[in-house]
């Protein structure tokens, strides 16, 4: 970690956000155990948040990459439902998909109750910043750190020492990946400027969809999730942790702009459709065992969150015309 990102400064940064530890969601909507919505913001059901945190904390003991995805997808799914006011039938279907796949697995098993670690969020942020400047497996260290920090803020009682240690171990598990020097012309706006940064990320994702046509849309999808995680961290007040990932994100944009490698595997494009994850019929038509690693939740969460922040109707319309490629 460089000298500008020392622990004393991180501790100072933490103190600025301690008063907002119970970060509210953007909507008063909440879910009961069966996925039925309630308009009482005092009685939120955070079931998917807790299951996701359990999975994030335990995944380093299992398949850290695949199981970490599953944990983050549960948190993304909750936020997707809440932030986009998805209707009760859609929320119920999303909960059902998790029940049919991961919710009852050992990965999501409960943890012993205990006193929350008062330095939980600081520890997760420092684990992320310890990898400052290195591009690690498509930026999943940042993606999962953001989900954990957001989850612990929404459910501070879950930030027990066991979960916190597990999350930190997960973040430190990621290995360098295509860690090339970033092009000098790749200069994202400050992540704290959520409008400009969101527009930059969406524009890069927009270009990547076209660039990787016929080769799968993992690069475009992770442009959304990696970039959104940095904007979200900054929005929560964790600007230094977000900016500690700037060089790594610049490297990812550089890699993505190069397009498919010569030996890249060809993957058939999705067929055009007007169905989107914000619509009930999208989730109704998905099979019970089609969750994959959970990108089906993580990509749309990042996509809709960035669109809301960017507030650019022209860009939104251009992306919507091709968004079926990543959903």
N, C-alpha and C positions, 0 to 999 in steps of 0.2 A: 504494500500500500504506500502511495507517495506521501511526501511530507505534508502536503496540503490536506490530507485526509487522516489526521491523527486521531487517536481515541479521545483526547480532551475535547476536540471540536465536535466529535460525534456526541459526546455526553451533553455538551451545550445544546446541540441540535435537538436531542431528545427532550430536554427540559422545555423546549418551545412547544412541543406537541403533547406533553403529558396531560395537559388540561383537557385534551380532546380524545382521551383514550377510548371513550364510548362513542366512536365515530358513527353518526346516524346514517342510515341509508337515504337515498335520494327520494324515497317514496314512503308513505305510511303503510303501504301494502305489506302483508305478512302472510305466512302459511301455517296451517295447523298440521298435525302429524299425517293427515291424509292428503295434504296439498290443497285444502280448501282455504280460500283467502279470508282474511279478516281486516277490517279497517281500523282496528284498535292498535296503535303503534306501541302501546305499553305491553302487549302480549305477543311479541314476535316468536315465531318458531324457527330456530336456527339449526334444525336437524342436519341439513346438508353441510352447513359450516362446520359443525362438530365432527361429522363423519370425515369431511375433507381434511381437517386438521389432524385427526387420528391417522389418516392414511399418509399425509405428508410426513408426520413424525416417525412413522414406522417403515416407510418405504426404503430407507437406507439399509435396513436389515434384510430386505427382500430384493426386488428388482428396482433399484433406485430410480432408474429412468422411466420405465413403464408405469410403475406404481405411483411415482411422484406425479405423473400426468393424471392418473385417476383421482388422486387426492385434490389436485388443483381444479380438476373439472367439476367436482362437486361444489366447490366454493364459487366457481364461475357460474354454475347453473343457478345457484341461489341468487346471485347478483343479477344474472340475466333476467330472472323472473321478477325480482323486486324493482330493478331500475327501469324496466320496460313495461311494467304494469301488465304482465301477461295474465290472461284470464284464468279463472279457477280450473277449467278443464285442461288447459295446457299445463299448468303447474302440477296438477294431479298426474298427468301422463309422464312428466319429467321425473317426478318422485317415483313413479312406478318403474321406470327404466332403471333407476339406481337400485331399487329393491330387487329387481330381476337379475342384476349383474353383480354389484360390488358391496352394497350396503351391509349385507350379512356375512361378509367374508372376514377372515382374520385381519386383513389389511385395515379394516375400519373398526376393529374391536375397540372396546372402551379402554380408557386409562384410569388408574386409581385417582380418586379425588384428592386434592391437596391444595395448599395455598399457592396462589399464582406467584410466579417469579417477578418481582418488581422491575427487573431489568430485562424482561423477556424480549421486548421489541428492540432494545439497544443491542442485545446479543445477536438477534437475527440480522439486523442491519450491519453490524460489524463483520459477521460471517460473509455477507455479500461483499462488503467493501474490501475484505482481505484479498479478493480476486481481482481487484481494480485493474482495468485495462486489458484483461485477457478475455478473449471471446471463448466462452465455454459452452459447447454443445448447444448452439443456436440460441444462447442467452437464457437457457432454462434456469440457471441459478437466480437470475433477476426475476423471472416470471414466477417461480415458486416462492421466492422470498417475499414478493409483493403480496401474493395470495395468503401466505402465513401471517404477515403483519396485519393485513386487512382483517383476517379472521380473528386474530387475537384482540384486535381493537373492538370488533363487534361482539366478541364473547371473551372478555378478559378473564373470566373464571377458568377458561380452558388453557391458559398460558402457564401450565404447571411445569416444573423443572424437567420432567421426563419428556413432555412434548417439545419444549423449547430446545433441549439438547438434541432430540431426534431431528428437528427441522434444521438446526445448524449443521448437523452431520450430513444431512441431505444436500444442503447448499454447497458444502465443501467437497461433495463427491464428484461434481461435474468436471470433466476433463477438457483441456484445450481442444478446439476444433477450428480448422481453417483460420488460424490466428495470424493473419497476414497484416501488413501495415495498411492502415486506412488511407484511401485517396484524400488528398488535401481538399478537394472540392466537396467532400461529404461533410457538411457542417450543419447538423440539425440545430434548430433554435433551442434556447434553454428549455428544459423540460418543464420548468415552472410556468412558462408561457404556454398554457394548455391549448389555446386556440392555434397559435402558429405551429407548435410541436405536433399537435394532432393532425393538422393539415399536411405537414411534411410526411408524417408516417403513412397517412392514407394515400398520398400521392405516390409514395414509393411502393406501397402494396398494389395500387392500381397498375403501375408500370410492370410490377413483377407478375401479375396475373397474365398479362399478354406475353411477357418474356418467357414464361415457363409453360406456355400452352403446349399440351402434349407430354409434359414431364411431371405432372402432379403439381399441386399448389401448396406444398409445404413451406416454400420460401415466402410466398405471399401471406399465408396464414400466420407464420411466425414473425413476419414483419409487424403484423397487427398485435400479436400477443407480447412480443418483446418490447416493442415501442410503447404499447399501452401500459405495460407494467411500470415503465419509467415515468410516464406522465402521471399515473396514479400515485406512485410513491411521492412525487413532488407535490401533488394535490393534497396528500395527507400531511404535508409539512416536512417530509423526509427528503429535503432537496439535496443534501450532500450525498446521501446514499444513492439517490437517483443519478446525480451527476458523476458519481464514482464509476458508473457504467457507460459513460459517454464514449470513451475510446472503443470499448467493446462493441457498442451499438454502431459506431462509425465503421468498424471492421465488418459487421454483418451487412450493412448497407453496401459496402464495397464489394463483398462477395456476391450479394444478390444482383447487383448491377452487371456483373460479369455474365450472368445467365447460366444455362445448363452447361456442365462440363462435357467434354467429348465422349466420355463413357457413361453419361447419365442414363438411367433407366427410363424408357418411355412408359407413360401411364395414360390410359385413355381419359380424355376430358369428361367432365360431368355433362349430362345432357341438359340443354336449356330448360328452365322451369321458372315459373313466377312464384313458387312457394319459397317462403323464407322462415327462419327460426322464430320470428316474432309472431307467426301465425299458428293457430291450433292445428290446422290440417298438415303442416309440415311434420309435427311430432306424431300425429296419428298415423302417417304413412310410413314412418320409420319402423323397421322390424325390432323385435324385443332384444335382439343380440347384435345390434349394429353400432355400438358405442365406440368400438376401436379403443384408442388410448384416451378418448375424451375430448379430442379436438372439436367434436360436434357441438360441445358447449363452450370451449375456450375461444375458438375463433369468433363465433357470433358475439360473445360477451365483449371481446376487444373491439370488434367491428362497430357495434352499436354505441359503445361508450365513446369511442373516438369520434364517430359522426356527431354525437350530441355535443361534444366539446368543440369540434371544429366549426359547427354552425355555418356550413357552406353548402347551399342548396344545389349548386351546379356540380360540385364534386360528389355530393351524395347521389345525385341522379346518374352520374357517369359510373359510379361504383355499383349502384344497384342493378344496372343493366348487365353486369357481368358477375355479380356476387354469387350466383348459383355455382360458380366454379370452385369456390372455397367452402361451401356449405354441404 
